[in-house]
Amino acid sequence: MSDTSPLIARLRAVPVDDTRLDTIQAAKGSLPEGACTKLEYSWPLIARHNQRPPDGLWIAWILLAGRGFGKTRAGAEWVRAQVESGRAGRIALVARTPAEIRDTMIEGPSGILSISPPWAMPEYESSKKQLTWPNGATAFIYSSYEPDQLRGQQFEAAWCDELASWKYPRDTWDTLAFALRFGADPRCVVTTTPKPIALLRELVARPDVIVTRGTTYDNEDNLPPSFYAHIRATYEGTRVGRQEIHADLLDQSEDALWDREWIDDSRVERAPESLVEVVVAIDPSVTSNPRSSETGIVVAGVDSEKHCYILADGSDRMSPSKWAERAIALYDKHSADRIIGRRRPGQGGAAHRVRRKDLQVPRRDRQSRQVRPRRTDSRPLRAGQSPPRRHVP
């Protein structure tokens, strides 16, 4: 096959505009068939500038873009470049489920098998959950439902798809981070449409992470006009459109009980000393394991004007014994008047746990022991409603 590298280098220098494809097509007409095929598989030549990996030193490149932007193609091409250049021989492919890795990252229209050239086509062995290239490089499949499968592994590269939708994003990312320790310069690419999760917020703020942003409209030349007409008419100007089209990392979930702006606007330097009542409130998790929801523990006080102040937050993933100990410690530290909590199935109630730890803690009154379903316990305010008078010191 003819060496097309000099030609590709010249064509890459052509500005990315409406005439670039015409220039490429004209160049192909003067090449033998084998060279034309190689030109067709030259991703650096046809990729948009925001689909190309950034220069410089970085641990992770996050491609934060809207639906239909071309994130999958960019991720697959990055993996292909790592393999063909010899920079990576062991690669992790991570997504929410194994089926999504297979259907999108590997076999999808923009997946690894679809974009690989015939001379460097990997073999996909679904039973082994791996891809093997002719040069011996191997990619392994991992699901966010089972982050512990990454333990004991080591990789030179990783491609993480739709991180914002992972089942256990924190556990999966942390375990993968320890596995990216092989080779001279291990790196990770994340392709995702954003959701307001803590892990994604932390990653985009890190100095060793490069973030490239893009919108659904960036790929308008390659998708049907009817698709764009529909999303413009239905979602443009909405919260869904901001997230799914423009890839805005929103401040909070649509179902959030509290608006972040309310919290920020209500902050005070310190709570008044003359609080009428101080309580420790517990919302226990249903289960107790490393992947359980957090047990919510807050210390709150109310003044004579019925303003509420959040004095401390002791929430964490804990066993019933541990959260009872923490609640008692907060009760003592803040000289609280009582501890209140929700009764959970099979847990005997928060009060039962606390009293087993410290019989001196006052019992809750009868009303505080009532159990109500979560849907009537907590619900977002309707549009137009004013936030309650809560303050966070």
C-alpha positions in Angstrom: 0.0 0.0 0.0 1.3 3.4 -1.0 2.5 5.8 1.7 -0.1 8.5 2.0 1.4 10.2 5.1 2.7 13.2 3.2 -0.6 13.7 1.4 -2.5 13.4 4.6 -0.3 15.9 6.3 -0.9 18.4 3.4 -4.7 17.8 3.5 -4.8 18.3 7.2 -3.5 21.8 6.7 -6.5 22.6 4.6 -9.0 24.7 6.7 -12.0 22.9 8.1 -14.7 24.4 6.0 -17.2 23.5 3.3 -14.4 23.2 0.7 -12.3 20.7 2.6 -14.2 17.6 1.6 -14.1 18.7 -2.0 -10.3 19.0 -1.7 -10.1 15.5 -0.3 -12.2 14.0 -3.0 -10.1 15.7 -5.7 -7.0 14.3 -4.1 -8.4 10.7 -4.0 -9.0 10.9 -7.7 -5.2 11.0 -8.3 -4.3 8.0 -6.0 -4.2 4.3 -6.7 -7.1 2.2 -5.1 -5.1 1.0 -2.1 -4.0 4.6 -1.2 -7.6 5.8 -1.5 -8.7 3.2 1.0 -6.1 4.3 3.5 -7.2 7.9 2.9 -10.8 7.0 3.7 -9.7 5.6 7.1 -7.6 8.6 8.1 -9.6 10.0 11.0 -7.3 13.0 11.6 -8.2 14.1 8.1 -12.0 14.0 8.5 -12.5 14.7 12.3 -13.8 18.0 13.4 -11.4 19.9 15.6 -13.4 19.2 18.8 -13.3 15.4 18.0 -9.5 15.3 18.1 -7.6 14.5 21.3 -5.9 17.5 22.9 -2.1 18.1 22.9 -0.1 18.3 26.0 0.0 16.3 29.3 -3.2 15.0 30.7 -4.5 12.0 32.6 -8.1 12.1 31.2 -9.7 13.8 28.3 -13.5 14.3 28.8 -15.5 14.8 25.6 -18.6 16.4 27.1 -21.1 16.8 24.3 -24.7 16.6 23.3 -26.5 13.6 21.7 -25.5 12.9 18.2 -22.3 14.9 18.4 -20.1 12.0 17.4 -18.6 11.1 20.8 -18.6 7.4 20.1 -16.7 7.8 16.9 -14.2 10.0 18.6 -13.7 7.5 21.4 -13.4 4.5 19.1 -10.9 6.3 16.9 -8.8 7.3 19.9 -8.6 3.6 20.9 -7.7 2.7 17.4 -4.9 5.3 17.3 -3.5 4.0 20.6 -3.4 0.5 19.3 -2.0 1.2 15.8 0.7 3.5 17.1 1.8 0.9 19.7 1.1 3.3 22.6 -1.3 0.9 24.3 -1.4 -2.9 24.4 -3.9 -3.3 27.3 -7.0 -1.2 27.1 -10.1 -1.1 29.3 -13.5 -0.4 27.8 -16.0 0.7 30.5 -19.7 1.6 30.3 -22.8 1.2 32.2 -23.5 -2.5 31.2 -21.6 -5.1 29.0 -24.5 -4.9 26.5 -23.9 -1.2 26.0 -20.2 -1.8 25.4 -21.0 -4.4 22.9 -23.9 -2.6 21.1 -22.3 0.9 21.1 -18.6 0.9 21.7 -17.7 -2.3 19.8 -20.4 -3.3 17.3 -22.3 0.0 16.9 -22.3 2.1 13.7 -19.5 4.2 15.2 -18.0 1.5 17.3 -14.5 0.0 17.1 -15.4 -2.7 14.6 -17.1 -0.3 12.2 -14.3 2.2 12.1 -11.3 -0.1 11.9 -9.6 -0.6 8.6 -9.4 -4.1 7.0 -5.7 -4.3 7.7 -6.0 -3.6 11.4 -9.4 -5.2 12.2 -9.6 -6.6 15.8 -11.3 -9.9 16.6 -14.2 -9.7 19.0 -14.6 -12.7 21.4 -17.8 -12.1 23.2 -17.3 -15.1 25.5 -14.0 -13.7 26.7 -15.3 -10.1 26.8 -12.3 -8.9 24.8 -11.1 -7.5 21.5 -7.7 -8.6 20.1 -5.9 -6.7 17.3 -3.5 -8.2 14.8 -0.5 -6.6 16.6 -1.5 -8.3 19.9 -3.1 -5.4 21.6 -6.2 -6.4 23.7 -9.2 -4.4 25.0 -11.2 -5.8 27.9 -14.9 -5.1 28.8 -16.0 -3.9 32.2 -19.4 -2.9 33.6 -20.2 -0.1 36.0 -22.4 -2.6 37.8 -19.3 -4.6 38.8 -16.5 -2.2 39.6 -14.6 -4.8 41.6 -13.8 -6.7 38.4 -11.2 -3.9 37.7 -9.3 -4.8 40.8 -5.9 -6.4 40.1 -5.9 -5.3 36.5 -3.5 -2.8 34.8 -3.9 -0.9 31.6 -2.2 1.6 29.4 -5.4 3.2 28.2 -9.1 3.3 28.9 -12.2 4.4 27.1 -15.2 5.2 29.4 -18.5 5.8 27.7 -21.5 7.7 29.2 -19.9 8.0 32.6 -22.7 10.2 33.9 -25.2 7.2 33.6 -23.0 4.6 35.3 -24.6 2.6 38.1 -21.7 3.0 40.6 -19.7 5.9 39.0 -17.5 6.7 42.1 -16.5 3.1 42.8 -16.0 2.3 39.1 -13.8 5.4 38.5 -11.7 5.0 41.6 -11.0 1.3 40.8 -10.1 2.1 37.2 -7.8 4.9 38.3 -5.7 2.4 40.3 -5.6 0.1 37.3 -4.3 2.8 34.9 -0.7 2.2 35.9 0.8 0.3 33.0 3.2 1.8 30.4 4.9 5.1 30.2 1.9 7.4 29.9 -1.4 5.8 30.8 -4.4 7.8 29.7 -8.2 7.7 29.8 -10.9 9.1 27.4 -14.4 9.8 28.7 -17.2 10.3 26.2 -20.4 11.4 27.9 -23.5 13.6 27.8 -23.5 15.3 31.2 -25.7 14.7 34.1 -25.4 16.6 37.5 -23.4 14.0 39.4 -20.7 14.8 41.9 -18.0 12.7 40.2 -18.3 14.5 36.8 -18.2 17.9 38.5 -15.0 16.9 40.3 -13.3 15.6 37.2 -14.0 18.7 35.0 -12.4 20.8 37.7 -9.2 18.9 37.9 -6.0 20.5 36.4 -4.9 17.1 34.9 -8.2 16.7 33.0 -8.8 18.3 29.6 -12.5 19.0 28.8 -13.7 19.4 25.2 -17.3 20.6 24.8 -19.6 20.2 21.8 -23.3 20.3 20.9 -25.7 18.2 18.9 -25.6 20.9 16.2 -21.9 20.4 15.6 -22.7 17.2 13.6 -25.6 18.7 11.6 -24.0 17.8 8.3 -24.2 14.1 9.1 -27.6 13.7 10.6 -31.1 13.9 9.1 -32.7 17.4 8.8 -35.9 16.0 10.3 -34.1 15.0 13.5 -32.8 18.6 14.0 -36.2 20.0 13.2 -37.8 17.9 15.9 -35.3 18.6 18.6 -35.3 22.3 17.9 -39.1 22.4 18.1 -39.4 20.2 21.2 -36.3 20.7 23.4 -34.6 24.0 22.4 -34.8 26.4 25.4 -35.8 23.6 27.9 -33.8 22.1 30.7 -33.6 18.8 28.7 -32.3 20.7 25.7 -29.6 22.4 27.8 -28.3 19.1 29.0 -28.9 16.7 26.0 -28.3 19.1 23.1 -25.9 21.8 24.5 -24.2 19.5 27.0 -24.6 22.0 29.9 -23.5 20.5 33.2 -26.5 21.6 35.2 -26.4 22.6 38.8 -28.7 19.9 40.1 -31.1 17.1 39.2 -34.5 18.1 37.8 -36.1 16.2 40.8 -34.0 18.0 43.4 -35.9 19.0 46.5 -33.8 22.2 47.1 -32.7 24.7 44.5 -28.9 25.4 44.9 -29.6 29.1 44.4 -31.9 29.1 47.4 -29.2 27.5 49.6 -26.6 30.0 48.4 -28.9 33.0 48.9 -29.8 31.8 52.4 -26.2 31.3 53.7 -25.2 33.1 56.9 -21.9 33.5 58.7 -23.1 31.7 61.8 -26.3 30.6 63.4 -27.7 32.6 66.3 -26.8 31.3 69.8 -30.4 31.7 71.0 -32.0 28.8 69.1 -35.4 27.6 70.5 -34.7 24.0 69.7 -31.9 21.9 68.2 -32.5 18.4 66.8 -30.4 15.6 65.2 -32.4 14.1 62.3 -31.6 10.7 60.8 -32.8 9.2 57.5 -31.3 5.7 57.5 -30.3 3.8 54.4 -32.4 0.7 53.7 -29.3 -1.4 53.3 -25.8 -1.4 54.7 -23.0 -2.2 52.3 -20.3 -0.2 50.4 -22.8 0.6 47.5 -25.8 1.5 49.7 -27.2 5.0 49.7 -25.9 7.4 52.3 -27.6 7.5 55.7 -28.6 11.2 56.1 -27.8 12.8 59.4 -28.1 16.6 59.9 -28.2 18.8 63.0 -30.8 21.6 62.6 -32.0 24.4 64.9 -34.9 26.8 64.8 -35.1 30.3 66.2 -38.0 32.3 67.7 -38.9 33.6 64.2 -39.2 30.1 62.8 -36.1 30.3 60.8 -34.3 27.0 60.5 -30.5 26.6 60.5 -28.5 23.6 59.3 -25.7 23.3 61.8 -23.9 20.2 60.7 -24.1 17.3 58.2 -22.9 13.9 59.3 -24.3 11.9 56.3 -22.2 9.0 55.0 -22.4 5.3 54.1 -22.5 3.6 57.5 -23.8 0.5 59.3 -26.8 1.1 61.7 -24.4 0.8 64.6 -22.1 3.5 63.2 -24.8 6.0 62.3 -26.2 5.6 65.8 -22.8 6.4 67.3 -22.4 9.4 65.0 -25.9 10.7 65.8 -25.2 10.5 69.5 -21.8 12.3 69.1 -23.5 15.1 67.2 -26.3 15.3 69.8 -23.6 15.8 72.5 -21.5 18.2 70.5 -24.4 20.6 69.7 -26.3 20.1 73.0 -29.3 19.0 71.0 -32.8 18.6 72.5 -33.6 15.4 70.9 -32.9 12.9 68.0 -35.6 12.1 65.5 -35.5 9.6 62.6 -37.4 7.5 60.1 -38.4 4.0 60.7 -37.0 1.6 58.1 -38.3 -1.9 57.4 -36.3 -4.5 59.3 -34.2 -1.9 61.2 -36.4 -1.5 64.3 -36.5 2.3 63.9 -33.8 5.0 64.3 -34.8 5.5 68.0 -34.3 1.9 68.8 -30.8 1.9 67.4 -29.9 5.1 69.2 -31.3 4.0 72.6 -29.3 0.8 72.3 -26.2 2.9 72.1 -27.1 5.5 74.7 -30.1 5.2 77.0 -29.7 8.8 78.1 -30.9 10.2 74.7 -34.5 11.5 75.0 -37.2 9.5 73.2 -38.9 11.1 70.3 -42.5 12.4 70.6 -45.3 10.3 69.2 -45.7 12.3 66.0 -42.1 12.1 65.1 -42.4 8.3 65.0 -45.0 8.3 62.3 -43.8 6.7 59.1 -44.9 8.1 55.7 -43.9 7.0 52.2 -41.1 9.0 50.6 -43.3 10.4 47.9 -45.3 12.3 50.5 -42.4 12.9 52.8 -40.3 14.9 50.3 -41.4 16.6 47.1 -40.0 19.5 45.1 -41.7 22.8 45.3 -44.0 23.7 42.4 -43.2 26.6 40.1 -43.9 29.9 41.8 -43.6 28.6 45.3 -41.1 30.4 47.6 -38.4 28.5 49.4 -38.9 27.8 53.1 -36.8 30.0 55.5 -33.8 27.7 55.8 -30.2 28.9 56.4 -26.9 27.2 56.0 -24.0 28.7 58.1 
